[in-house]
């Protein structure tokens, strides 16, 4: 990963490596799903962060994101050149999840 001495994240750079545990979403309680301390990897699996808060939790949503998550590789990648210090955004709408999770989250992650 780059240090703060760099001026920008270049397109294709790995911004963040995500640490966590992969779990079946059906094994999670409704309350845990509603709290949102997970990220969908597939319709059936999700990533739980080892510690909260993790840097990944501070990446915000945008319909015009400057980064994207490869959750199966546990990486966040720069989609464009991003000056260091700028907000990192991804499109939460691209996060896969099953119908139960979508229903419990309502419009938050659907």
LUMMARTOR-843891 format. One record per residue: residue in three letters; y, x, z of N, C-alpha, C in turn. Coordinates in nm, 4 decimals. Layout:
residues N
<filum resn="ALA" n_Y="Y" n_X="X" n_Z="Z" ca_Y="Y" ca_X="X" ca_Z="Z" c_Y="Y" c_X="X" c_Z="Z"/>
...
end
This chain:
residues 110
<filum resn="UNK" n_Y="-0.1193" n_X="0.0834" n_Z="0.0000" ca_Y="0.0000" ca_X="0.0000" ca_Z="0.0000" c_Y="0.1247" c_X="0.0871" c_Z="0.0000"/>
<filum resn="UNK" n_Y="0.2293" n_X="0.0344" n_Z="-0.0569" ca_Y="0.3533" ca_X="0.1103" ca_Z="-0.0638" c_Y="0.4226" c_X="0.1151" c_Z="0.0718"/>
<filum resn="UNK" n_Y="0.5077" n_X="0.2114" n_Z="0.0888" ca_Y="0.5863" ca_X="0.2224" ca_Z="0.2109" c_Y="0.7248" c_X="0.1650" c_Z="0.1855"/>
<filum resn="UNK" n_Y="0.8032" n_X="0.1533" n_Z="0.2899" ca_Y="0.9380" ca_X="0.0976" ca_Z="0.2763" c_Y="1.0303" c_X="0.1904" c_Z="0.1985"/>
<filum resn="UNK" n_Y="0.9894" n_X="0.3142" n_Z="0.1703" ca_Y="1.0707" ca_X="0.4048" ca_Z="0.0901" c_Y="1.0687" c_X="0.3647" c_Z="-0.0575"/>
<filum resn="UNK" n_Y="0.9714" n_X="0.2852" n_Z="-0.0985" ca_Y="0.9658" ca_X="0.2382" ca_Z="-0.2370" c_Y="1.0753" c_X="0.1347" c_Z="-0.2586"/>
<filum resn="UNK" n_Y="1.1227" n_X="0.1246" n_Z="-0.3819" ca_Y="1.2286" ca_X="0.0293" ca_Z="-0.4130" c_Y="1.1761" c_X="-0.1067" c_Z="-0.4542"/>
<filum resn="UNK" n_Y="1.0533" n_X="-0.1103" n_Z="-0.5081" ca_Y="0.9994" ca_X="-0.2398" ca_Z="-0.5495" c_Y="0.8477" c_X="-0.2352" c_Z="-0.5579"/>
<filum resn="UNK" n_Y="0.7904" n_X="-0.3557" n_Z="-0.5555" ca_Y="0.6492" ca_X="-0.3741" ca_Z="-0.5873" c_Y="0.6447" c_X="-0.3953" c_Z="-0.7378"/>
<filum resn="UNK" n_Y="0.5687" n_X="-0.3166" n_Z="-0.8086" ca_Y="0.5563" ca_X="-0.3331" ca_Z="-0.9531" c_Y="0.4518" c_X="-0.4384" c_Z="-0.9846"/>
<filum resn="UNK" n_Y="0.4660" n_X="-0.5043" n_Z="-1.0992" ca_Y="0.3683" ca_X="-0.6033" ca_Z="-1.1435" c_Y="0.2283" c_X="-0.5427" c_Z="-1.1363"/>
<filum resn="UNK" n_Y="0.1369" n_X="-0.6129" n_Z="-1.0718" ca_Y="-0.0006" ca_X="-0.5671" ca_Z="-1.0587" c_Y="-0.0293" c_X="-0.4902" c_Z="-0.9307"/>
<filum resn="UNK" n_Y="0.0764" n_X="-0.4511" n_Z="-0.8571" ca_Y="0.0546" ca_X="-0.3807" ca_Z="-0.7302" c_Y="-0.0117" c_X="-0.4717" c_Z="-0.6278"/>
<filum resn="UNK" n_Y="-0.0977" n_X="-0.4139" n_Z="-0.5468" ca_Y="-0.1533" ca_X="-0.4867" ca_Z="-0.4324" c_Y="-0.0484" c_X="-0.4816" c_Z="-0.3220"/>
<filum resn="UNK" n_Y="0.0025" n_X="-0.5980" n_Z="-0.2851" ca_Y="0.1057" ca_X="-0.6081" ca_Z="-0.1829" c_Y="0.0434" c_X="-0.6080" c_Z="-0.0440"/>
<filum resn="UNK" n_Y="-0.0695" n_X="-0.6765" n_Z="-0.0317" ca_Y="-0.1313" ca_X="-0.6963" ca_Z="0.0987" c_Y="-0.2808" c_X="-0.7103" c_Z="0.0842"/>
<filum resn="UNK" n_Y="-0.3546" n_X="-0.6460" n_Z="0.1712" ca_Y="-0.4986" ca_X="-0.6681" ca_Z="0.1827" c_Y="-0.5181" c_X="-0.7588" c_Z="0.3033"/>
<filum resn="UNK" n_Y="-0.5905" n_X="-0.8668" n_Z="0.2813" ca_Y="-0.6092" ca_X="-0.9692" ca_Z="0.3834" c_Y="-0.7362" c_X="-0.9400" c_Z="0.4617"/>
<filum resn="UNK" n_Y="-0.7270" n_X="-0.9432" n_Z="0.5936" ca_Y="-0.8447" ca_X="-0.9264" ca_Z="0.6769" c_Y="-0.8810" c_X="-1.0616" c_Z="0.7354"/>
<filum resn="UNK" n_Y="-1.0086" n_X="-1.0900" n_Z="0.7408" ca_Y="-1.0511" ca_X="-1.2165" ca_Z="0.7975" c_Y="-1.1983" c_X="-1.2410" c_Z="0.7782"/>
<filum resn="UNK" n_Y="-1.2383" n_X="-1.3587" n_Z="0.8170" ca_Y="-1.3790" ca_X="-1.3996" ca_Z="0.8147" c_Y="-1.3950" c_X="-1.5151" c_Z="0.7165"/>
<filum resn="UNK" n_Y="-1.4976" n_X="-1.5102" n_Z="0.6334" ca_Y="-1.5258" ca_X="-1.6200" ca_Z="0.5410" c_Y="-1.6186" c_X="-1.7189" c_Z="0.6111"/>
<filum resn="UNK" n_Y="-1.5791" n_X="-1.8471" n_Z="0.6078" ca_Y="-1.6563" ca_X="-1.9526" ca_Z="0.6729" c_Y="-1.6704" c_X="-2.0721" c_Z="0.5798"/>
<filum resn="UNK" n_Y="-1.7692" n_X="-2.1554" n_Z="0.6057" ca_Y="-1.7855" ca_X="-2.2823" ca_Z="0.5348" c_Y="-1.6826" c_X="-2.3806" c_Z="0.5906"/>
<filum resn="UNK" n_Y="-1.6070" n_X="-2.4460" n_Z="0.5036" ca_Y="-1.5056" ca_X="-2.5397" ca_Z="0.5526" c_Y="-1.5690" c_X="-2.6568" c_Z="0.6262"/>
<filum resn="UNK" n_Y="-1.6909" n_X="-2.6951" n_Z="0.5895" ca_Y="-1.7564" ca_X="-2.8058" ca_Z="0.6599" c_Y="-1.7903" c_X="-2.7721" c_Z="0.8041"/>
<filum resn="UNK" n_Y="-1.7885" n_X="-2.6427" n_Z="0.8398" ca_Y="-1.8150" ca_X="-2.6022" ca_Z="0.9777" c_Y="-1.6902" c_X="-2.6070" c_Z="1.0657"/>
<filum resn="UNK" n_Y="-1.5742" n_X="-2.6309" n_Z="1.0063" ca_Y="-1.4483" ca_X="-2.6333" ca_Z="1.0806" c_Y="-1.4167" c_X="-2.7737" c_Z="1.1297"/>
<filum resn="UNK" n_Y="-1.3584" n_X="-2.7838" n_Z="1.2480" ca_Y="-1.3206" ca_X="-2.9146" ca_Z="1.3020" c_Y="-1.2004" c_X="-2.9702" c_Z="1.2248"/>
<filum resn="UNK" n_Y="-1.1833" n_X="-3.1010" n_Z="1.2306" ca_Y="-1.0687" ca_X="-3.1653" ca_Z="1.1661" c_Y="-0.9381" c_X="-3.1080" c_Z="1.2204"/>
<filum resn="UNK" n_Y="-0.9299" n_X="-3.0893" n_Z="1.3525" ca_Y="-0.8077" ca_X="-3.0370" ca_Z="1.4130" c_Y="-0.7757" c_X="-2.8975" c_Z="1.3620"/>
<filum resn="UNK" n_Y="-0.8776" n_X="-2.8133" n_Z="1.3498" ca_Y="-0.8549" ca_X="-2.6770" ca_Z="1.3008" c_Y="-0.8026" c_X="-2.6798" c_Z="1.1574"/>
<filum resn="UNK" n_Y="-0.8603" n_X="-2.7648" n_Z="1.0753" ca_Y="-0.8145" ca_X="-2.7765" ca_Z="0.9360" c_Y="-0.6686" c_X="-2.8209" c_Z="0.9322"/>
<filum resn="UNK" n_Y="-0.6325" n_X="-2.9187" n_Z="1.0144" ca_Y="-0.4950" ca_X="-2.9679" ca_Z="1.0169" c_Y="-0.3964" c_X="-2.8609" c_Z="1.0614"/>
<filum resn="UNK" n_Y="-0.4396" n_X="-2.7692" n_Z="1.1491" ca_Y="-0.3514" ca_X="-2.6616" ca_Z="1.1961" c_Y="-0.3181" c_X="-2.5641" c_Z="1.0840"/>
<filum resn="UNK" n_Y="-0.4059" n_X="-2.5538" n_Z="0.9831" ca_Y="-0.3777" ca_X="-2.4719" ca_Z="0.8658" c_Y="-0.3974" c_X="-2.3227" c_Z="0.8819"/>
<filum resn="UNK" n_Y="-0.4744" n_X="-2.2786" n_Z="0.9799" ca_Y="-0.4965" ca_X="-2.1358" ca_Z="1.0019" c_Y="-0.6124" c_X="-2.0837" c_Z="0.9178"/>
<filum resn="UNK" n_Y="-0.6123" n_X="-2.1187" n_Z="0.7904" ca_Y="-0.7179" ca_X="-2.0785" ca_Z="0.6978" c_Y="-0.6625" c_X="-2.0878" c_Z="0.5567"/>
<filum resn="UNK" n_Y="-0.7323" n_X="-2.0266" n_Z="0.4632" ca_Y="-0.6964" ca_X="-2.0348" ca_Z="0.3217" c_Y="-0.8223" c_X="-2.0665" c_Z="0.2431"/>
<filum resn="UNK" n_Y="-0.8143" n_X="-2.1613" n_Z="0.1519" ca_Y="-0.9279" ca_X="-2.1957" ca_Z="0.0690" c_Y="-0.9617" c_X="-2.0846" c_Z="-0.0291"/>
<filum resn="UNK" n_Y="-1.0894" n_X="-2.0526" n_Z="-0.0384" ca_Y="-1.1376" ca_X="-1.9541" ca_Z="-0.1353" c_Y="-1.2124" c_X="-2.0258" c_Z="-0.2469"/>
<filum resn="UNK" n_Y="-1.2868" n_X="-2.1298" n_Z="-0.2096" ca_Y="-1.3575" ca_X="-2.2159" ca_Z="-0.3043" c_Y="-1.3576" c_X="-2.3551" c_Z="-0.2432"/>
<filum resn="UNK" n_Y="-1.4197" n_X="-2.4502" n_Z="-0.3111" ca_Y="-1.4281" ca_X="-2.5847" ca_Z="-0.2535" c_Y="-1.5046" c_X="-2.5849" c_Z="-0.1218"/>
<filum resn="UNK" n_Y="-1.5944" n_X="-2.4918" n_Z="-0.1032" ca_Y="-1.6823" ca_X="-2.4924" ca_Z="0.0140" c_Y="-1.6538" c_X="-2.3825" c_Z="0.1157"/>
<filum resn="UNK" n_Y="-1.5762" n_X="-2.2803" n_Z="0.0782" ca_Y="-1.5519" ca_X="-2.1676" ca_Z="0.1682" c_Y="-1.4038" c_X="-2.1439" c_Z="0.1901"/>
<filum resn="UNK" n_Y="-1.3730" n_X="-2.0868" n_Z="0.3061" ca_Y="-1.2348" ca_X="-2.0537" ca_Z="0.3373" c_Y="-1.2296" c_X="-1.9210" c_Z="0.4117"/>
<filum resn="UNK" n_Y="-1.1108" n_X="-1.8664" n_Z="0.4199" ca_Y="-1.0865" ca_X="-1.7414" ca_Z="0.4879" c_Y="-1.0132" c_X="-1.7705" c_Z="0.6178"/>
<filum resn="UNK" n_Y="-1.0678" n_X="-1.7213" n_Z="0.7282" ca_Y="-1.0017" ca_X="-1.7309" ca_Z="0.8579" c_Y="-0.9451" c_X="-1.5940" c_Z="0.8902"/>
<filum resn="UNK" n_Y="-0.8197" n_X="-1.5888" n_Z="0.9285" ca_Y="-0.7599" ca_X="-1.4601" ca_Z="0.9647" c_Y="-0.8144" c_X="-1.4166" c_Z="1.1003"/>
<filum resn="UNK" n_Y="-0.8295" n_X="-1.2852" n_Z="1.1171" ca_Y="-0.8822" ca_X="-1.2320" ca_Z="1.2429" c_Y="-0.7822" c_X="-1.2467" c_Z="1.3560"/>
<filum resn="UNK" n_Y="-0.6565" n_X="-1.2288" n_Z="1.3273" ca_Y="-0.5520" ca_X="-1.2370" ca_Z="1.4288" c_Y="-0.4424" c_X="-1.3283" c_Z="1.3764"/>
<filum resn="UNK" n_Y="-0.3778" n_X="-1.3993" n_Z="1.4658" ca_Y="-0.2632" ca_X="-1.4820" ca_Z="1.4271" c_Y="-0.1425" c_X="-1.4361" c_Z="1.5041"/>
<filum resn="UNK" n_Y="-0.0265" n_X="-1.4227" n_Z="1.4480" ca_Y="-0.0053" ca_X="-1.4411" ca_Z="1.3045" c_Y="-0.0395" c_X="-1.3152" c_Z="1.2254"/>
<filum resn="UNK" n_Y="-0.0871" n_X="-1.3333" n_Z="1.1066" ca_Y="-0.1128" ca_X="-1.2216" ca_Z="1.0154" c_Y="-0.0007" c_X="-1.2186" c_Z="0.9122"/>
<filum resn="UNK" n_Y="0.0230" n_X="-1.1056" n_Z="0.8480" ca_Y="0.1283" ca_X="-1.1020" ca_Z="0.7446" c_Y="0.1069" c_X="-1.2062" c_Z="0.6351"/>
<filum resn="UNK" n_Y="-0.0183" n_X="-1.2389" n_Z="0.6024" ca_Y="-0.0459" ca_X="-1.3373" ca_Z="0.4978" c_Y="0.0137" c_X="-1.4733" c_Z="0.5312"/>
<filum resn="UNK" n_Y="0.0201" n_X="-1.5067" n_Z="0.6595" ca_Y="0.0746" ca_X="-1.6371" ca_Z="0.6997" c_Y="0.2229" c_X="-1.6500" c_Z="0.6706"/>
<filum resn="UNK" n_Y="0.2912" n_X="-1.5378" n_Z="0.6460" ca_Y="0.4351" ca_X="-1.5429" ca_Z="0.6219" c_Y="0.4711" c_X="-1.5459" c_Z="0.4737"/>
<filum resn="UNK" n_Y="0.3700" n_X="-1.5494" n_Z="0.3878" ca_Y="0.3959" ca_X="-1.5638" ca_Z="0.2446" c_Y="0.4200" c_X="-1.7118" c_Z="0.2181"/>
<filum resn="UNK" n_Y="0.5306" n_X="-1.7420" n_Z="0.1545" ca_Y="0.5719" ca_X="-1.8804" ca_Z="0.1347" c_Y="0.5283" c_X="-1.9349" c_Z="-0.0001"/>
<filum resn="UNK" n_Y="0.5422" n_X="-2.0668" n_Z="-0.0143" ca_Y="0.5043" ca_X="-2.1384" ca_Z="-0.1355" c_Y="0.6199" c_X="-2.1434" c_Z="-0.2340"/>
<filum resn="UNK" n_Y="0.5857" n_X="-2.1343" n_Z="-0.3617" ca_Y="0.6831" ca_X="-2.1567" ca_Z="-0.4679" c_Y="0.6087" c_X="-2.2040" c_Z="-0.5925"/>
<filum resn="UNK" n_Y="0.6702" n_X="-2.2947" n_Z="-0.6663" ca_Y="0.6152" ca_X="-2.3351" ca_Z="-0.7959" c_Y="0.6414" c_X="-2.2273" c_Z="-0.9014"/>
<filum resn="UNK" n_Y="0.7297" n_X="-2.1329" n_Z="-0.8694" ca_Y="0.7567" ca_X="-2.0174" ca_Z="-0.9557" c_Y="0.7339" c_X="-1.8910" c_Z="-0.8717"/>
<filum resn="UNK" n_Y="0.6077" n_X="-1.8637" n_Z="-0.8382" ca_Y="0.5788" ca_X="-1.7530" ca_Z="-0.7460" c_Y="0.5993" c_X="-1.6159" c_Z="-0.8097"/>
<filum resn="UNK" n_Y="0.6230" n_X="-1.5174" n_Z="-0.7217" ca_Y="0.6346" ca_X="-1.3800" ca_Z="-0.7690" c_Y="0.5080" c_X="-1.2992" c_Z="-0.7385"/>
<filum resn="UNK" n_Y="0.4077" n_X="-1.3665" n_Z="-0.6805" ca_Y="0.2800" ca_X="-1.3016" ca_Z="-0.6478" c_Y="0.1688" c_X="-1.4061" c_Z="-0.6583"/>
<filum resn="UNK" n_Y="0.0454" n_X="-1.3588" n_Z="-0.6510" ca_Y="-0.0686" ca_X="-1.4497" ca_Z="-0.6482" c_Y="-0.1747" c_X="-1.3905" c_Z="-0.5567"/>
<filum resn="UNK" n_Y="-0.2570" n_X="-1.4780" n_Z="-0.5023" ca_Y="-0.3628" ca_X="-1.4350" ca_Z="-0.4112" c_Y="-0.4958" c_X="-1.4344" c_Z="-0.4835"/>
<filum resn="UNK" n_Y="-0.5669" n_X="-1.3255" n_Z="-0.4705" ca_Y="-0.7072" ca_X="-1.3179" ca_Z="-0.5133" c_Y="-0.7866" c_X="-1.3234" c_Z="-0.3836"/>
<filum resn="UNK" n_Y="-0.8041" n_X="-1.4447" n_Z="-0.3325" ca_Y="-0.8636" ca_X="-1.4590" ca_Z="-0.2003" c_Y="-1.0066" c_X="-1.4089" c_Z="-0.1953"/>
<filum resn="UNK" n_Y="-1.0820" n_X="-1.4225" n_Z="-0.3054" ca_Y="-1.2192" ca_X="-1.3726" ca_Z="-0.3056" c_Y="-1.2221" c_X="-1.2206" c_Z="-0.2955"/>
<filum resn="UNK" n_Y="-1.1126" n_X="-1.1530" n_Z="-0.3338" ca_Y="-1.0997" ca_X="-1.0080" ca_Z="-0.3162" c_Y="-1.0176" c_X="-0.9724" c_Z="-0.1928"/>
<filum resn="UNK" n_Y="-0.9598" n_X="-1.0759" n_Z="-0.1304" ca_Y="-0.8768" ca_X="-1.0628" ca_Z="-0.0114" c_Y="-0.7544" c_X="-0.9748" c_Z="-0.0379"/>
<filum resn="UNK" n_Y="-0.6846" n_X="-1.0062" n_Z="-0.1487" ca_Y="-0.5660" ca_X="-0.9316" ca_Z="-0.1872" c_Y="-0.4545" c_X="-1.0259" c_Z="-0.2318"/>
<filum resn="UNK" n_Y="-0.3311" n_X="-0.9826" n_Z="-0.2118" ca_Y="-0.2141" ca_X="-1.0477" ca_Z="-0.2693" c_Y="-0.1551" c_X="-0.9472" c_Z="-0.3677"/>
<filum resn="UNK" n_Y="-0.1329" n_X="-0.9917" n_Z="-0.4916" ca_Y="-0.0920" ca_X="-0.9058" ca_Z="-0.6021" c_Y="0.0465" c_X="-0.9487" c_Z="-0.6528"/>
<filum resn="UNK" n_Y="0.1297" n_X="-0.8515" n_Z="-0.6862" ca_Y="0.2615" ca_X="-0.8812" ca_Z="-0.7436" c_Y="0.2442" c_X="-0.9334" c_Z="-0.8860"/>
<filum resn="UNK" n_Y="0.3001" n_X="-1.0506" n_Z="-0.9141" ca_Y="0.2943" ca_X="-1.1095" ca_Z="-1.0482" c_Y="0.4127" c_X="-1.0621" c_Z="-1.1337"/>
<filum resn="UNK" n_Y="0.5174" n_X="-1.0180" n_Z="-1.0676" ca_Y="0.6367" ca_X="-0.9647" ca_Z="-1.1330" c_Y="0.6840" c_X="-0.8454" c_Z="-1.0498"/>
<filum resn="UNK" n_Y="0.7820" n_X="-0.7724" n_Z="-1.0994" ca_Y="0.8437" ca_X="-0.6693" ca_Z="-1.0166" c_Y="0.9207" c_X="-0.7396" c_Z="-0.9045"/>
<filum resn="UNK" n_Y="0.8996" n_X="-0.6947" n_Z="-0.7801" ca_Y="0.9631" ca_X="-0.7575" ca_Z="-0.6642" c_Y="1.0328" c_X="-0.6482" c_Z="-0.5836"/>
<filum resn="UNK" n_Y="1.1660" n_X="-0.6533" n_Z="-0.5742" ca_Y="1.2345" ca_X="-0.5543" ca_Z="-0.4910" c_Y="1.1871" c_X="-0.5642" c_Z="-0.3452"/>
<filum resn="UNK" n_Y="1.1670" n_X="-0.4481" n_Z="-0.2824" ca_Y="1.1254" ca_X="-0.4456" ca_Z="-0.1428" c_Y="1.2309" c_X="-0.5188" c_Z="-0.0600"/>
<filum resn="UNK" n_Y="1.1862" n_X="-0.6032" n_Z="0.0301" ca_Y="1.2765" ca_X="-0.6835" ca_Z="0.1124" c_Y="1.2905" c_X="-0.8258" c_Z="0.0623"/>
<filum resn="UNK" n_Y="1.2538" n_X="-0.8529" n_Z="-0.0643" ca_Y="1.2578" ca_X="-0.9896" ca_Z="-0.1155" c_Y="1.1393" c_X="-1.0695" c_Z="-0.0615"/>
<filum resn="UNK" n_Y="1.1566" n_X="-1.1987" n_Z="-0.0559" ca_Y="1.0505" ca_X="-1.2879" ca_Z="-0.0116" c_Y="0.9331" c_X="-1.2830" c_Z="-0.1098"/>
<filum resn="UNK" n_Y="0.8108" n_X="-1.2818" n_Z="-0.0560" ca_Y="0.6893" ca_X="-1.2884" ca_Z="-0.1365" c_Y="0.6437" c_X="-1.4338" c_Z="-0.1379"/>
<filum resn="UNK" n_Y="0.6177" n_X="-1.4878" n_Z="-0.2573" ca_Y="0.5747" ca_X="-1.6279" ca_Z="-0.2691" c_Y="0.4506" c_X="-1.6385" c_Z="-0.3568"/>
<filum resn="UNK" n_Y="0.3673" n_X="-1.7366" n_Z="-0.3246" ca_Y="0.2517" ca_X="-1.7721" ca_Z="-0.4068" c_Y="0.2530" c_X="-1.9235" c_Z="-0.4241"/>
<filum resn="UNK" n_Y="0.1741" n_X="-1.9748" n_Z="-0.5162" ca_Y="0.1644" ca_X="-2.1190" ca_Z="-0.5390" c_Y="0.0472" c_X="-2.1730" c_Z="-0.4585"/>
<filum resn="UNK" n_Y="0.0766" n_X="-2.2408" n_Z="-0.3471" ca_Y="-0.0288" ca_X="-2.2974" ca_Z="-0.2631" c_Y="-0.1127" c_X="-2.3999" c_Z="-0.3379"/>
<filum resn="UNK" n_Y="-0.0549" n_X="-2.4612" n_Z="-0.4417" ca_Y="-0.1270" ca_X="-2.5619" ca_Z="-0.5185" c_Y="-0.2493" c_X="-2.5059" c_Z="-0.5896"/>
<filum resn="UNK" n_Y="-0.2561" n_X="-2.3744" n_Z="-0.6047" ca_Y="-0.3705" ca_X="-2.3124" ca_Z="-0.6705" c_Y="-0.4846" c_X="-2.2837" c_Z="-0.5732"/>
<filum resn="UNK" n_Y="-0.4611" n_X="-2.3074" n_Z="-0.4450" ca_Y="-0.5627" ca_X="-2.2817" ca_Z="-0.3433" c_Y="-0.6752" c_X="-2.3856" c_Z="-0.3533"/>
<filum resn="UNK" n_Y="-0.7982" n_X="-2.3409" n_Z="-0.3760" ca_Y="-0.9083" ca_X="-2.4361" ca_Z="-0.3858" c_Y="-0.9486" c_X="-2.4903" c_Z="-0.2482"/>
<filum resn="UNK" n_Y="-0.9850" n_X="-2.6171" n_Z="-0.2446" ca_Y="-1.0366" ca_X="-2.6775" ca_Z="-0.1215" c_Y="-1.1060" c_X="-2.8084" c_Z="-0.1555"/>
<filum resn="UNK" n_Y="-1.1953" n_X="-2.8512" n_Z="-0.0659" ca_Y="-1.2717" ca_X="-2.9730" ca_Z="-0.0918" c_Y="-1.1914" c_X="-3.0980" c_Z="-0.0572"/>
<filum resn="UNK" n_Y="-1.2455" n_X="-3.2136" n_Z="-0.0926" ca_Y="-1.1761" ca_X="-3.3414" ca_Z="-0.0744" c_Y="-1.1452" c_X="-3.3687" c_Z="0.0728"/>
<filum resn="UNK" n_Y="-1.2350" n_X="-3.3315" n_Z="0.1632" ca_Y="-1.2118" ca_X="-3.3527" ca_Z="0.3072" c_Y="-1.0864" c_X="-3.2782" c_Z="0.3524"/>
<filum resn="UNK" n_Y="-1.0736" n_X="-3.1525" n_Z="0.3125" ca_Y="-0.9565" ca_X="-3.0738" ca_Z="0.3513" c_Y="-0.8293" c_X="-3.1330" c_Z="0.2930"/>
<filum resn="UNK" n_Y="-0.8332" n_X="-3.1713" n_Z="0.1664" ca_Y="-0.7154" ca_X="-3.2311" ca_Z="0.1032" c_Y="-0.6742" c_X="-3.3580" c_Z="0.1757"/>
<filum resn="UNK" n_Y="-0.7712" n_X="-3.4394" n_Z="0.2148" ca_Y="-0.7403" ca_X="-3.5642" ca_Z="0.2848" c_Y="-0.6781" c_X="-3.5349" c_Z="0.4209"/>
<filum resn="UNK" n_Y="-0.7354" n_X="-3.4405" n_Z="0.4951" ca_Y="-0.6825" ca_X="-3.4082" ca_Z="0.6281" c_Y="-0.5431" c_X="-3.3470" c_Z="0.6223"/>
<filum resn="UNK" n_Y="-0.5145" n_X="-3.2725" n_Z="0.5171" ca_Y="-0.3847" ca_X="-3.2069" ca_Z="0.5053" c_Y="-0.2798" c_X="-3.2938" c_Z="0.4370"/>
<filum resn="UNK" n_Y="-0.3236" n_X="-3.4012" n_Z="0.3754" ca_Y="-0.2283" ca_X="-3.4872" ca_Z="0.3066" c_Y="-0.1557" c_X="-3.4105" c_Z="0.1988"/>
<filum resn="UNK" n_Y="-0.0276" n_X="-3.4262" n_Z="0.1918" ca_Y="0.0512" ca_X="-3.3611" ca_Z="0.0876" c_Y="0.0804" c_X="-3.2145" c_Z="0.1182"/>
<filum resn="UNK" n_Y="0.0466" n_X="-3.1674" n_Z="0.2372" ca_Y="0.0784" ca_X="-3.0291" ca_Z="0.2732" c_Y="0.0136" c_X="-2.9280" c_Z="0.1806"/>
<filum resn="UNK" n_Y="-0.1138" n_X="-2.9505" n_Z="0.1420" ca_Y="-0.1843" ca_X="-2.8534" ca_Z="0.0589" c_Y="-0.2525" c_X="-2.9168" c_Z="-0.0606"/>
<filum resn="UNK" n_Y="-0.2188" n_X="-3.0375" n_Z="-0.0951" ca_Y="-0.2862" ca_X="-3.1031" ca_Z="-0.2089" c_Y="-0.2142" c_X="-3.0746" c_Z="-0.3378"/>
end
